Amino acid sequence: MKTTTIPSLRVSLELRKQAEDILEQGETLAGFVLDALTRSIEYRKSRQAFTARGLSNAARTSKWGRKVTLAAIMRGVHGAKADGCGSRSSSLTRE
């Protein structure tokens, strides 16, 4: 796989010192930055996928006109707690 570089970053001396101070044994600043960038990309991908699923579900709900109310969900949660089980309660009703 070919590699490339990420543009240089200008940071304050204080921020650089803070980053260097938290490096783990044997970790380099470049490794730390690469890890942070990788995690940030994965987080944003996950957030985008979550948003897309929510929008898709909202569109589907609007199209079919079926939804579960918050009150029904809460009844189900409280019912499951009272029963001592984690399964979904049959008290959920569609409107």
PDB file with one MODEL, atoms N, CA, C and O in Angstrom:
MODEL        1
ATOM      1  N   MET A   1       0.847  -1.161   0.000  1.00  0.00           N
ATOM      2  CA  MET A   1       0.000   0.000   0.000  1.00  0.00           C
ATOM      3  C   MET A   1       0.903   1.238   0.000  1.00  0.00           C
ATOM      4  O   MET A   1       1.867   1.335   0.760  1.00  0.00           O
ATOM      5  N   LYS A   2       0.552   2.179  -0.883  1.00  0.00           N
ATOM      6  CA  LYS A   2       1.298   3.436  -0.904  1.00  0.00           C
ATOM      7  C   LYS A   2       0.927   4.280   0.302  1.00  0.00           C
ATOM      8  O   LYS A   2      -0.188   4.188   0.818  1.00  0.00           O
ATOM      9  N   THR A   3       1.848   5.085   0.739  1.00  0.00           N
ATOM     10  CA  THR A   3       1.582   5.987   1.852  1.00  0.00           C
ATOM     11  C   THR A   3       1.729   7.425   1.388  1.00  0.00           C
ATOM     12  O   THR A   3       2.313   7.700   0.340  1.00  0.00           O
ATOM     13  N   THR A   4       1.199   8.319   2.170  1.00  0.00           N
ATOM     14  CA  THR A   4       1.312   9.752   1.904  1.00  0.00           C
ATOM     15  C   THR A   4       1.457  10.459   3.245  1.00  0.00           C
ATOM     16  O   THR A   4       1.506   9.808   4.289  1.00  0.00           O
ATOM     17  N   THR A   5       1.526  11.757   3.223  1.00  0.00           N
ATOM     18  CA  THR A   5       1.681  12.500   4.469  1.00  0.00           C
ATOM     19  C   THR A   5       0.428  13.326   4.751  1.00  0.00           C
ATOM     20  O   THR A   5      -0.344  13.653   3.850  1.00  0.00           O
ATOM     21  N   ILE A   6       0.257  13.646   6.010  1.00  0.00           N
ATOM     22  CA  ILE A   6      -0.794  14.551   6.462  1.00  0.00           C
ATOM     23  C   ILE A   6      -0.138  15.925   6.583  1.00  0.00           C
ATOM     24  O   ILE A   6       1.015  16.022   7.001  1.00  0.00           O
ATOM     25  N   PRO A   7      -0.858  16.988   6.222  1.00  0.00           N
ATOM     26  CA  PRO A   7      -0.242  18.320   6.325  1.00  0.00           C
ATOM     27  C   PRO A   7       0.281  18.614   7.731  1.00  0.00           C
ATOM     28  O   PRO A   7      -0.265  18.152   8.733  1.00  0.00           O
ATOM     29  N   SER A   8       1.350  19.392   7.765  1.00  0.00           N
ATOM     30  CA  SER A   8       1.930  19.811   9.049  1.00  0.00           C
ATOM     31  C   SER A   8       0.911  20.621   9.834  1.00  0.00           C
ATOM     32  O   SER A   8       0.025  21.263   9.271  1.00  0.00           O
ATOM     33  N   LEU A   9       1.063  20.571  11.127  1.00  0.00           N
ATOM     34  CA  LEU A   9       0.145  21.262  12.024  1.00  0.00           C
ATOM     35  C   LEU A   9       0.917  22.236  12.878  1.00  0.00           C
ATOM     36  O   LEU A   9       1.924  21.878  13.489  1.00  0.00           O
ATOM     37  N   ARG A  10       0.448  23.467  12.922  1.00  0.00           N
ATOM     38  CA  ARG A  10       1.067  24.436  13.821  1.00  0.00           C
ATOM     39  C   ARG A  10       0.278  24.429  15.114  1.00  0.00           C
ATOM     40  O   ARG A  10      -0.936  24.632  15.112  1.00  0.00           O
ATOM     41  N   VAL A  11       0.972  24.193  16.219  1.00  0.00           N
ATOM     42  CA  VAL A  11       0.320  24.147  17.533  1.00  0.00           C
ATOM     43  C   VAL A  11       1.119  24.994  18.506  1.00  0.00           C
ATOM     44  O   VAL A  11       2.284  25.312  18.265  1.00  0.00           O
ATOM     45  N   SER A  12       0.488  25.349  19.591  1.00  0.00           N
ATOM     46  CA  SER A  12       1.199  26.115  20.621  1.00  0.00           C
ATOM     47  C   SER A  12       2.215  25.213  21.311  1.00  0.00           C
ATOM     48  O   SER A  12       2.088  23.989  21.301  1.00  0.00           O
ATOM     49  N   LEU A  13       3.212  25.833  21.903  1.00  0.00           N
ATOM     50  CA  LEU A  13       4.209  25.066  22.658  1.00  0.00           C
ATOM     51  C   LEU A  13       3.539  24.296  23.791  1.00  0.00           C
ATOM     52  O   LEU A  13       3.927  23.170  24.104  1.00  0.00           O
ATOM     53  N   GLU A  14       2.535  24.911  24.401  1.00  0.00           N
ATOM     54  CA  GLU A  14       1.838  24.260  25.514  1.00  0.00           C
ATOM     55  C   GLU A  14       1.122  22.982  25.060  1.00  0.00           C
ATOM     56  O   GLU A  14       1.188  21.958  25.740  1.00  0.00           O
ATOM     57  N   LEU A  15       0.439  23.045  23.912  1.00  0.00           N
ATOM     58  CA  LEU A  15      -0.260  21.852  23.419  1.00  0.00           C
ATOM     59  C   LEU A  15       0.731  20.742  23.093  1.00  0.00           C
ATOM     60  O   LEU A  15       0.488  19.577  23.408  1.00  0.00           O
ATOM     61  N   ARG A  16       1.840  21.099  22.466  1.00  0.00           N
ATOM     62  CA  ARG A  16       2.844  20.084  22.151  1.00  0.00           C
ATOM     63  C   ARG A  16       3.393  19.459  23.434  1.00  0.00           C
ATOM     64  O   ARG A  16       3.562  18.242  23.510  1.00  0.00           O
ATOM     65  N   LYS A  17       3.670  20.287  24.438  1.00  0.00           N
ATOM     66  CA  LYS A  17       4.185  19.764  25.708  1.00  0.00           C
ATOM     67  C   LYS A  17       3.169  18.829  26.354  1.00  0.00           C
ATOM     68  O   LYS A  17       3.535  17.773  26.870  1.00  0.00           O
ATOM     69  N   GLN A  18       1.882  19.218  26.328  1.00  0.00           N
ATOM     70  CA  GLN A  18       0.837  18.364  26.900  1.00  0.00           C
ATOM     71  C   GLN A  18       0.803  17.019  26.188  1.00  0.00           C
ATOM     72  O   GLN A  18       0.678  15.978  26.833  1.00  0.00           O
ATOM     73  N   ALA A  19       0.914  17.031  24.866  1.00  0.00           N
ATOM     74  CA  ALA A  19       0.907  15.783  24.104  1.00  0.00           C
ATOM     75  C   ALA A  19       2.130  14.937  24.452  1.00  0.00           C
ATOM     76  O   ALA A  19       2.009  13.730  24.657  1.00  0.00           O
ATOM     77  N   GLU A  20       3.289  15.553  24.520  1.00  0.00           N
ATOM     78  CA  GLU A  20       4.507  14.813  24.849  1.00  0.00           C
ATOM     79  C   GLU A  20       4.455  14.251  26.266  1.00  0.00           C
ATOM     80  O   GLU A  20       4.968  13.162  26.524  1.00  0.00           O
ATOM     81  N   ASP A  21       3.835  14.991  27.185  1.00  0.00           N
ATOM     82  CA  ASP A  21       3.762  14.556  28.579  1.00  0.00           C
ATOM     83  C   ASP A  21       2.894  13.313  28.774  1.00  0.00           C
ATOM     84  O   ASP A  21       3.081  12.577  29.743  1.00  0.00           O
ATOM     85  N   ILE A  22       1.959  13.075  27.876  1.00  0.00           N
ATOM     86  CA  ILE A  22       1.065  11.918  28.062  1.00  0.00           C
ATOM     87  C   ILE A  22       1.443  10.713  27.207  1.00  0.00           C
ATOM     88  O   ILE A  22       0.756   9.692  27.234  1.00  0.00           O
ATOM     89  N   LEU A  23       2.525  10.827  26.454  1.00  0.00           N
ATOM     90  CA  LEU A  23       2.946   9.690  25.637  1.00  0.00           C
ATOM     91  C   LEU A  23       3.285   8.500  26.526  1.00  0.00           C
ATOM     92  O   LEU A  23       3.869   8.654  27.599  1.00  0.00           O
ATOM     93  N   GLU A  24       2.913   7.325  26.066  1.00  0.00           N
ATOM     94  CA  GLU A  24       3.242   6.105  26.806  1.00  0.00           C
ATOM     95  C   GLU A  24       4.665   5.686  26.465  1.00  0.00           C
ATOM     96  O   GLU A  24       5.251   6.168  25.496  1.00  0.00           O
ATOM     97  N   GLN A  25       5.203   4.797  27.260  1.00  0.00           N
ATOM     98  CA  GLN A  25       6.583   4.319  27.063  1.00  0.00           C
ATOM     99  C   GLN A  25       6.755   3.795  25.639  1.00  0.00           C
ATOM    100  O   GLN A  25       6.003   2.926  25.195  1.00  0.00           O
ATOM    101  N   GLY A  26       7.730   4.319  24.938  1.00  0.00           N
ATOM    102  CA  GLY A  26       8.039   3.871  23.586  1.00  0.00           C
ATOM    103  C   GLY A  26       7.160   4.482  22.505  1.00  0.00           C
ATOM    104  O   GLY A  26       7.388   4.238  21.321  1.00  0.00           O
ATOM    105  N   GLU A  27       6.164   5.268  22.885  1.00  0.00           N
ATOM    106  CA  GLU A  27       5.271   5.882  21.909  1.00  0.00           C
ATOM    107  C   GLU A  27       5.889   7.187  21.396  1.00  0.00           C
ATOM    108  O   GLU A  27       6.479   7.952  22.159  1.00  0.00           O
ATOM    109  N   THR A  28       5.744   7.419  20.116  1.00  0.00           N
ATOM    110  CA  THR A  28       6.239   8.656  19.535  1.00  0.00           C
ATOM    111  C   THR A  28       5.084   9.637  19.354  1.00  0.00           C
ATOM    112  O   THR A  28       3.915   9.251  19.351  1.00  0.00           O
ATOM    113  N   LEU A  29       5.431  10.892  19.205  1.00  0.00           N
ATOM    114  CA  LEU A  29       4.406  11.905  18.961  1.00  0.00           C
ATOM    115  C   LEU A  29       3.698  11.606  17.639  1.00  0.00           C
ATOM    116  O   LEU A  29       2.479  11.755  17.545  1.00  0.00           O
ATOM    117  N   ALA A  30       4.437  11.191  16.630  1.00  0.00           N
ATOM    118  CA  ALA A  30       3.842  10.839  15.339  1.00  0.00           C
ATOM    119  C   ALA A  30       2.863   9.672  15.498  1.00  0.00           C
ATOM    120  O   ALA A  30       1.787   9.682  14.902  1.00  0.00           O
ATOM    121  N   GLY A  31       3.231   8.673  16.297  1.00  0.00           N
ATOM    122  CA  GLY A  31       2.349   7.536  16.545  1.00  0.00           C
ATOM    123  C   GLY A  31       1.079   7.948  17.271  1.00  0.00           C
ATOM    124  O   GLY A  31      -0.014   7.457  16.987  1.00  0.00           O
ATOM    125  N   PHE A  32       1.253   8.868  18.220  1.00  0.00           N
ATOM    126  CA  PHE A  32       0.106   9.382  18.968  1.00  0.00           C
ATOM    127  C   PHE A  32      -0.854  10.118  18.030  1.00  0.00           C
ATOM    128  O   PHE A  32      -2.066   9.906  18.085  1.00  0.00           O
ATOM    129  N   VAL A  33      -0.314  10.975  17.178  1.00  0.00           N
ATOM    130  CA  VAL A  33      -1.131  11.738  16.240  1.00  0.00           C
ATOM    131  C   VAL A  33      -1.832  10.788  15.263  1.00  0.00           C
ATOM    132  O   VAL A  33      -3.013  10.969  14.965  1.00  0.00           O
ATOM    133  N   LEU A  34      -1.119   9.788  14.770  1.00  0.00           N
ATOM    134  CA  LEU A  34      -1.720   8.811  13.858  1.00  0.00           C
ATOM    135  C   LEU A  34      -2.873   8.071  14.535  1.00  0.00           C
ATOM    136  O   LEU A  34      -3.926   7.873  13.930  1.00  0.00           O
ATOM    137  N   ASP A  35      -2.677   7.667  15.776  1.00  0.00           N
ATOM    138  CA  ASP A  35      -3.732   6.974  16.531  1.00  0.00           C
ATOM    139  C   ASP A  35      -4.942   7.888  16.723  1.00  0.00           C
ATOM    140  O   ASP A  35      -6.083   7.458  16.551  1.00  0.00           O
ATOM    141  N   ALA A  36      -4.692   9.142  17.076  1.00  0.00           N
ATOM    142  CA  ALA A  36      -5.786  10.101  17.285  1.00  0.00           C
ATOM    143  C   ALA A  36      -6.565  10.327  15.992  1.00  0.00           C
ATOM    144  O   ALA A  36      -7.794  10.388  16.007  1.00  0.00           O
ATOM    145  N   LEU A  37      -5.858  10.452  14.886  1.00  0.00           N
ATOM    146  CA  LEU A  37      -6.500  10.663  13.596  1.00  0.00           C
ATOM    147  C   LEU A  37      -7.331   9.444  13.203  1.00  0.00           C
ATOM    148  O   LEU A  37      -8.465   9.582  12.744  1.00  0.00           O
ATOM    149  N   THR A  38      -6.768   8.259  13.382  1.00  0.00           N
ATOM    150  CA  THR A  38      -7.481   7.028  13.050  1.00  0.00           C
ATOM    151  C   THR A  38      -8.751   6.886  13.881  1.00  0.00           C
ATOM    152  O   THR A  38      -9.807   6.548  13.347  1.00  0.00           O
ATOM    153  N   ARG A  39      -8.654   7.142  15.180  1.00  0.00           N
ATOM    154  CA  ARG A  39      -9.828   7.044  16.052  1.00  0.00           C
ATOM    155  C   ARG A  39     -10.882   8.085  15.694  1.00  0.00           C
ATOM    156  O   ARG A  39     -12.079   7.799  15.729  1.00  0.00           O
ATOM    157  N   SER A  40     -10.441   9.281  15.354  1.00  0.00           N
ATOM    158  CA  SER A  40     -11.376  10.339  14.986  1.00  0.00           C
ATOM    159  C   SER A  40     -12.121   9.988  13.702  1.00  0.00           C
ATOM    160  O   SER A  40     -13.323  10.231  13.594  1.00  0.00           O
ATOM    161  N   ILE A  41     -11.425   9.427  12.747  1.00  0.00           N
ATOM    162  CA  ILE A  41     -12.066   9.009  11.499  1.00  0.00           C
ATOM    163  C   ILE A  41     -13.102   7.925  11.774  1.00  0.00           C
ATOM    164  O   ILE A  41     -14.220   7.998  11.264  1.00  0.00           O
ATOM    165  N   GLU A  42     -12.750   6.930  12.565  1.00  0.00           N
ATOM    166  CA  GLU A  42     -13.688   5.852  12.893  1.00  0.00           C
ATOM    167  C   GLU A  42     -14.903   6.387  13.646  1.00  0.00           C
ATOM    168  O   GLU A  42     -16.028   5.959  13.388  1.00  0.00           O
ATOM    169  N   TYR A  43     -14.687   7.315  14.571  1.00  0.00           N
ATOM    170  CA  TYR A  43     -15.785   7.910  15.322  1.00  0.00           C
ATOM    171  C   TYR A  43     -16.736   8.643  14.388  1.00  0.00           C
ATOM    172  O   TYR A  43     -17.954   8.501  14.496  1.00  0.00           O
ATOM    173  N   ARG A  44     -16.184   9.421  13.478  1.00  0.00           N
ATOM    174  CA  ARG A  44     -17.035  10.189  12.565  1.00  0.00           C
ATOM    175  C   ARG A  44     -17.784   9.276  11.597  1.00  0.00           C
ATOM    176  O   ARG A  44     -18.944   9.536  11.278  1.00  0.00           O
ATOM    177  N   LYS A  45     -17.141   8.220  11.131  1.00  0.00           N
ATOM    178  CA  LYS A  45     -17.832   7.250  10.269  1.00  0.00           C
ATOM    179  C   LYS A  45     -19.000   6.631  11.022  1.00  0.00           C
ATOM    180  O   LYS A  45     -20.098   6.497  10.482  1.00  0.00           O
ATOM    181  N   SER A  46     -18.757   6.260  12.260  1.00  0.00           N
ATOM    182  CA  SER A  46     -19.796   5.664  13.099  1.00  0.00           C
ATOM    183  C   SER A  46     -20.937   6.645  13.310  1.00  0.00           C
ATOM    184  O   SER A  46     -22.106   6.269  13.221  1.00  0.00           O
ATOM    185  N   ARG A  47     -20.605   7.896  13.587  1.00  0.00           N
ATOM    186  CA  ARG A  47     -21.628   8.930  13.802  1.00  0.00           C
ATOM    187  C   ARG A  47     -22.441   9.170  12.530  1.00  0.00           C
ATOM    188  O   ARG A  47     -23.659   9.337  12.595  1.00  0.00           O
ATOM    189  N   GLN A  48     -21.773   9.189  11.374  1.00  0.00           N
ATOM    190  CA  GLN A  48     -22.469   9.371  10.104  1.00  0.00           C
ATOM    191  C   GLN A  48     -23.402   8.201   9.812  1.00  0.00           C
ATOM    192  O   GLN A  48     -24.524   8.402   9.347  1.00  0.00           O
ATOM    193  N   ALA A  49     -22.945   6.980  10.083  1.00  0.00           N
ATOM    194  CA  ALA A  49     -23.780   5.798   9.869  1.00  0.00           C
ATOM    195  C   ALA A  49     -24.989   5.828  10.802  1.00  0.00           C
ATOM    196  O   ALA A  49     -26.098   5.486  10.391  1.00  0.00           O
ATOM    197  N   PHE A  50     -24.782   6.231  12.045  1.00  0.00           N
ATOM    198  CA  PHE A  50     -25.877   6.336  13.006  1.00  0.00           C
ATOM    199  C   PHE A  50     -26.920   7.342  12.520  1.00  0.00           C
ATOM    200  O   PHE A  50     -28.122   7.079  12.567  1.00  0.00           O
ATOM    201  N   THR A  51     -26.445   8.493  12.055  1.00  0.00           N
ATOM    202  CA  THR A  51     -27.348   9.528  11.557  1.00  0.00           C
ATOM    203  C   THR A  51     -28.112   9.029  10.330  1.00  0.00           C
ATOM    204  O   THR A  51     -29.315   9.258  10.206  1.00  0.00           O
ATOM    205  N   ALA A  52     -27.414   8.355   9.438  1.00  0.00           N
ATOM    206  CA  ALA A  52     -28.065   7.824   8.235  1.00  0.00           C
ATOM    207  C   ALA A  52     -29.144   6.807   8.602  1.00  0.00           C
ATOM    208  O   ALA A  52     -30.224   6.812   8.011  1.00  0.00           O
ATOM    209  N   ARG A  53     -28.861   5.935   9.574  1.00  0.00           N
ATOM    210  CA  ARG A  53     -29.873   4.960  10.008  1.00  0.00           C
ATOM    211  C   ARG A  53     -31.079   5.674  10.613  1.00  0.00           C
ATOM    212  O   ARG A  53     -32.221   5.298  10.352  1.00  0.00           O
ATOM    213  N   GLY A  54     -30.824   6.702  11.420  1.00  0.00           N
ATOM    214  CA  GLY A  54     -31.919   7.455  12.026  1.00  0.00           C
ATOM    215  C   GLY A  54     -32.779   8.134  10.987  1.00  0.00           C
ATOM    216  O   GLY A  54     -34.007   8.091  11.068  1.00  0.00           O
ATOM    217  N   LEU A  55     -32.144   8.765  10.006  1.00  0.00           N
ATOM    218  CA  LEU A  55     -32.904   9.430   8.943  1.00  0.00           C
ATOM    219  C   LEU A  55     -33.688   8.426   8.113  1.00  0.00           C
ATOM    220  O   LEU A  55     -34.828   8.687   7.728  1.00  0.00           O
ATOM    221  N   SER A  56     -33.084   7.286   7.840  1.00  0.00           N
ATOM    222  CA  SER A  56     -33.765   6.233   7.089  1.00  0.00           C
ATOM    223  C   SER A  56     -34.982   5.716   7.847  1.00  0.00           C
ATOM    224  O   SER A  56     -36.051   5.526   7.267  1.00  0.00           O
ATOM    225  N   ASN A  57     -34.813   5.493   9.140  1.00  0.00           N
ATOM    226  CA  ASN A  57     -35.937   5.025   9.952  1.00  0.00           C
ATOM    227  C   ASN A  57     -37.032   6.076  10.044  1.00  0.00           C
ATOM    228  O   ASN A  57     -38.216   5.742  10.027  1.00  0.00           O
ATOM    229  N   ALA A  58     -36.646   7.341  10.144  1.00  0.00           N
ATOM    230  CA  ALA A  58     -37.642   8.413  10.196  1.00  0.00           C
ATOM    231  C   ALA A  58     -38.420   8.479   8.890  1.00  0.00           C
ATOM    232  O   ALA A  58     -39.638   8.656   8.899  1.00  0.00           O
ATOM    233  N   ALA A  59     -37.722   8.338   7.769  1.00  0.00           N
ATOM    234  CA  ALA A  59     -38.394   8.363   6.466  1.00  0.00           C
ATOM    235  C   ALA A  59     -39.342   7.175   6.328  1.00  0.00           C
ATOM    236  O   ALA A  59     -40.455   7.314   5.821  1.00  0.00           O
ATOM    237  N   ARG A  60     -38.892   6.007   6.782  1.00  0.00           N
ATOM    238  CA  ARG A  60     -39.734   4.806   6.715  1.00  0.00           C
ATOM    239  C   ARG A  60     -40.965   4.969   7.603  1.00  0.00           C
ATOM    240  O   ARG A  60     -42.067   4.585   7.212  1.00  0.00           O
ATOM    241  N   THR A  61     -40.785   5.530   8.780  1.00  0.00           N
ATOM    242  CA  THR A  61     -41.896   5.757   9.698  1.00  0.00           C
ATOM    243  C   THR A  61     -42.904   6.725   9.069  1.00  0.00           C
ATOM    244  O   THR A  61     -44.113   6.510   9.145  1.00  0.00           O
ATOM    245  N   SER A  62     -42.391   7.788   8.449  1.00  0.00           N
ATOM    246  CA  SER A  62     -43.284   8.758   7.808  1.00  0.00           C
ATOM    247  C   SER A  62     -44.049   8.113   6.659  1.00  0.00           C
ATOM    248  O   SER A  62     -45.236   8.376   6.466  1.00  0.00           O
ATOM    249  N   LYS A  63     -43.367   7.278   5.908  1.00  0.00           N
ATOM    250  CA  LYS A  63     -43.986   6.633   4.746  1.00  0.00           C
ATOM    251  C   LYS A  63     -45.106   5.696   5.170  1.00  0.00           C
ATOM    252  O   LYS A  63     -46.178   5.690   4.564  1.00  0.00           O
ATOM    253  N   TRP A  64     -44.866   4.914   6.196  1.00  0.00           N
ATOM    254  CA  TRP A  64     -45.846   3.917   6.615  1.00  0.00           C
ATOM    255  C   TRP A  64     -46.765   4.417   7.713  1.00  0.00           C
ATOM    256  O   TRP A  64     -47.794   3.801   7.995  1.00  0.00           O
ATOM    257  N   GLY A  65     -46.401   5.527   8.333  1.00  0.00           N
ATOM    258  CA  GLY A  65     -47.260   6.112   9.361  1.00  0.00           C
ATOM    259  C   GLY A  65     -47.343   5.297  10.635  1.00  0.00           C
ATOM    260  O   GLY A  65     -48.294   5.440  11.403  1.00  0.00           O
ATOM    261  N   ARG A  66     -46.365   4.447  10.867  1.00  0.00           N
ATOM    262  CA  ARG A  66     -46.361   3.614  12.080  1.00  0.00           C
ATOM    263  C   ARG A  66     -45.197   4.033  12.958  1.00  0.00           C
ATOM    264  O   ARG A  66     -44.072   4.207  12.491  1.00  0.00           O
ATOM    265  N   LYS A  67     -45.491   4.188  14.226  1.00  0.00           N
ATOM    266  CA  LYS A  67     -44.418   4.533  15.157  1.00  0.00           C
ATOM    267  C   LYS A  67     -44.749   3.986  16.530  1.00  0.00           C
ATOM    268  O   LYS A  67     -45.898   3.667  16.835  1.00  0.00           O
ATOM    269  N   VAL A  68     -43.726   3.886  17.344  1.00  0.00           N
ATOM    270  CA  VAL A  68     -43.903   3.476  18.731  1.00  0.00           C
ATOM    271  C   VAL A  68     -43.693   4.732  19.571  1.00  0.00           C
ATOM    272  O   VAL A  68     -42.682   5.422  19.432  1.00  0.00           O
ATOM    273  N   THR A  69     -44.640   5.015  20.427  1.00  0.00           N
ATOM    274  CA  THR A  69     -44.548   6.231  21.243  1.00  0.00           C
ATOM    275  C   THR A  69     -43.524   6.057  22.365  1.00  0.00           C
ATOM    276  O   THR A  69     -43.202   4.940  22.768  1.00  0.00           O
ATOM    277  N   LEU A  70     -43.031   7.171  22.849  1.00  0.00           N
ATOM    278  CA  LEU A  70     -42.102   7.146  23.980  1.00  0.00           C
ATOM    279  C   LEU A  70     -42.772   6.510  25.196  1.00  0.00           C
ATOM    280  O   LEU A  70     -42.144   5.746  25.928  1.00  0.00           O
ATOM    281  N   ALA A  71     -44.039   6.826  25.405  1.00  0.00           N
ATOM    282  CA  ALA A  71     -44.760   6.262  26.552  1.00  0.00           C
ATOM    283  C   ALA A  71     -44.805   4.737  26.469  1.00  0.00           C
ATOM    284  O   ALA A  71     -44.652   4.054  27.482  1.00  0.00           O
ATOM    285  N   ALA A  72     -45.012   4.206  25.271  1.00  0.00           N
ATOM    286  CA  ALA A  72     -45.049   2.746  25.098  1.00  0.00           C
ATOM    287  C   ALA A  72     -43.677   2.132  25.366  1.00  0.00           C
ATOM    288  O   ALA A  72     -43.572   1.064  25.968  1.00  0.00           O
ATOM    289  N   ILE A  73     -42.640   2.810  24.918  1.00  0.00           N
ATOM    290  CA  ILE A  73     -41.281   2.313  25.169  1.00  0.00           C
ATOM    291  C   ILE A  73     -41.002   2.295  26.664  1.00  0.00           C
ATOM    292  O   ILE A  73     -40.470   1.315  27.185  1.00  0.00           O
ATOM    293  N   MET A  74     -41.355   3.365  27.352  1.00  0.00           N
ATOM    294  CA  MET A  74     -41.105   3.438  28.792  1.00  0.00           C
ATOM    295  C   MET A  74     -41.918   2.378  29.542  1.00  0.00           C
ATOM    296  O   MET A  74     -41.416   1.787  30.498  1.00  0.00           O
ATOM    297  N   ARG A  75     -43.151   2.130  29.130  1.00  0.00           N
ATOM    298  CA  ARG A  75     -43.939   1.053  29.758  1.00  0.00           C
ATOM    299  C   ARG A  75     -43.223  -0.280  29.577  1.00  0.00           C
ATOM    300  O   ARG A  75     -43.173  -1.097  30.496  1.00  0.00           O
ATOM    301  N   GLY A  76     -42.675  -0.492  28.398  1.00  0.00           N
ATOM    302  CA  GLY A  76     -41.952  -1.733  28.133  1.00  0.00           C
ATOM    303  C   GLY A  76     -40.706  -1.865  28.984  1.00  0.00           C
ATOM    304  O   GLY A  76     -40.405  -2.944  29.495  1.00  0.00           O
ATOM    305  N   VAL A  77     -39.983  -0.767  29.135  1.00  0.00           N
ATOM    306  CA  VAL A  77     -38.761  -0.779  29.957  1.00  0.00           C
ATOM    307  C   VAL A  77     -39.120  -1.067  31.407  1.00  0.00           C
ATOM    308  O   VAL A  77     -38.504  -1.917  32.050  1.00  0.00           O
ATOM    309  N   HIS A  78     -40.116  -0.357  31.919  1.00  0.00           N
ATOM    310  CA  HIS A  78     -40.501  -0.556  33.319  1.00  0.00           C
ATOM    311  C   HIS A  78     -41.100  -1.942  33.538  1.00  0.00           C
ATOM    312  O   HIS A  78     -40.906  -2.541  34.596  1.00  0.00           O
ATOM    313  N   GLY A  79     -41.813  -2.444  32.563  1.00  0.00           N
ATOM    314  CA  GLY A  79     -42.376  -3.788  32.668  1.00  0.00           C
ATOM    315  C   GLY A  79     -41.288  -4.847  32.695  1.00  0.00           C
ATOM    316  O   GLY A  79     -41.375  -5.816  33.448  1.00  0.00           O
ATOM    317  N   ALA A  80     -40.268  -4.663  31.876  1.00  0.00           N
ATOM    318  CA  ALA A  80     -39.160  -5.619  31.837  1.00  0.00           C
ATOM    319  C   ALA A  80     -38.401  -5.606  33.164  1.00  0.00           C
ATOM    320  O   ALA A  80     -37.973  -6.655  33.645  1.00  0.00           O
ATOM    321  N   LYS A  81     -38.235  -4.429  33.752  1.00  0.00           N
ATOM    322  CA  LYS A  81     -37.554  -4.337  35.044  1.00  0.00           C
ATOM    323  C   LYS A  81     -38.373  -5.036  36.119  1.00  0.00           C
ATOM    324  O   LYS A  81     -37.822  -5.749  36.958  1.00  0.00           O
ATOM    325  N   ALA A  82     -39.680  -4.836  36.097  1.00  0.00           N
ATOM    326  CA  ALA A  82     -40.548  -5.453  37.101  1.00  0.00           C
ATOM    327  C   ALA A  82     -40.549  -6.972  36.969  1.00  0.00           C
ATOM    328  O   ALA A  82     -40.617  -7.693  37.964  1.00  0.00           O
ATOM    329  N   ASP A  83     -40.471  -7.451  35.721  1.00  0.00           N
ATOM    330  CA  ASP A  83     -40.449  -8.898  35.482  1.00  0.00           C
ATOM    331  C   ASP A  83     -39.088  -9.505  35.772  1.00  0.00           C
ATOM    332  O   ASP A  83     -38.950 -10.722  35.902  1.00  0.00           O
ATOM    333  N   GLY A  84     -38.083  -8.641  35.872  1.00  0.00           N
ATOM    334  CA  GLY A  84     -36.736  -9.133  36.136  1.00  0.00           C
ATOM    335  C   GLY A  84     -36.074  -9.740  34.925  1.00  0.00           C
ATOM    336  O   GLY A  84     -35.137 -10.527  35.063  1.00  0.00           O
ATOM    337  N   CYS A  85     -36.535  -9.395  33.743  1.00  0.00           N
ATOM    338  CA  CYS A  85     -35.915  -9.940  32.536  1.00  0.00           C
ATOM    339  C   CYS A  85     -35.577  -8.805  31.593  1.00  0.00           C
ATOM    340  O   CYS A  85     -36.108  -7.700  31.709  1.00  0.00           O
ATOM    341  N   GLY A  86     -34.698  -9.086  30.669  1.00  0.00           N
ATOM    342  CA  GLY A  86     -34.257  -8.073  29.725  1.00  0.00           C
ATOM    343  C   GLY A  86     -34.964  -8.146  28.395  1.00  0.00           C
ATOM    344  O   GLY A  86     -34.629  -7.379  27.492  1.00  0.00           O
ATOM    345  N   SER A  87     -35.936  -9.041  28.232  1.00  0.00           N
ATOM    346  CA  SER A  87     -36.607  -9.168  26.941  1.00  0.00           C
ATOM    347  C   SER A  87     -37.607  -8.046  26.746  1.00  0.00           C
ATOM    348  O   SER A  87     -38.033  -7.401  27.703  1.00  0.00           O
ATOM    349  N   ARG A  88     -37.973  -7.823  25.498  1.00  0.00           N
ATOM    350  CA  ARG A  88     -38.922  -6.762  25.194  1.00  0.00           C
ATOM    351  C   ARG A  88     -40.298  -7.132  25.708  1.00  0.00           C
ATOM    352  O   ARG A  88     -40.728  -8.282  25.612  1.00  0.00           O
ATOM    353  N   SER A  89     -40.955  -6.174  26.236  1.00  0.00           N
ATOM    354  CA  SER A  89     -42.287  -6.386  26.782  1.00  0.00           C
ATOM    355  C   SER A  89     -43.311  -6.353  25.659  1.00  0.00           C
ATOM    356  O   SER A  89     -43.129  -5.649  24.666  1.00  0.00           O
ATOM    357  N   SER A  90     -44.376  -7.108  25.816  1.00  0.00           N
ATOM    358  CA  SER A  90     -45.431  -7.118  24.811  1.00  0.00           C
ATOM    359  C   SER A  90     -46.348  -5.914  24.971  1.00  0.00           C
ATOM    360  O   SER A  90     -47.330  -5.781  24.241  1.00  0.00           O
ATOM    361  N   SER A  91     -46.035  -5.032  25.925  1.00  0.00           N
ATOM    362  CA  SER A  91     -46.888  -3.874  26.143  1.00  0.00           C
ATOM    363  C   SER A  91     -46.611  -2.758  25.126  1.00  0.00           C
ATOM    364  O   SER A  91     -47.291  -1.732  25.131  1.00  0.00           O
ATOM    365  N   LEU A  92     -45.607  -2.960  24.250  1.00  0.00           N
ATOM    366  CA  LEU A  92     -45.341  -1.957  23.237  1.00  0.00           C
ATOM    367  C   LEU A  92     -46.464  -1.976  22.215  1.00  0.00           C
ATOM    368  O   LEU A  92     -46.800  -3.028  21.671  1.00  0.00           O
ATOM    369  N   THR A  93     -47.028  -0.844  21.963  1.00  0.00           N
ATOM    370  CA  THR A  93     -48.125  -0.769  20.989  1.00  0.00           C
ATOM    371  C   THR A  93     -47.748   0.201  19.900  1.00  0.00           C
ATOM    372  O   THR A  93     -47.119   1.231  20.145  1.00  0.00           O
ATOM    373  N   ARG A  94     -48.135  -0.139  18.720  1.00  0.00           N
ATOM    374  CA  ARG A  94     -47.880   0.736  17.580  1.00  0.00           C
ATOM    375  C   ARG A  94     -49.060   1.671  17.403  1.00  0.00           C
ATOM    376  O   ARG A  94     -50.211   1.301  17.632  1.00  0.00           O
ATOM    377  N   GLU A  95     -48.751   2.887  16.994  1.00  0.00           N
ATOM    378  CA  GLU A  95     -49.814   3.849  16.740  1.00  0.00           C
ATOM    379  C   GLU A  95     -49.732   4.323  15.322  1.00  0.00           C
ATOM    380  O   GLU A  95     -50.543   5.146  14.898  1.00  0.00           O
TER     381      GLU A  95
ENDMDL
END
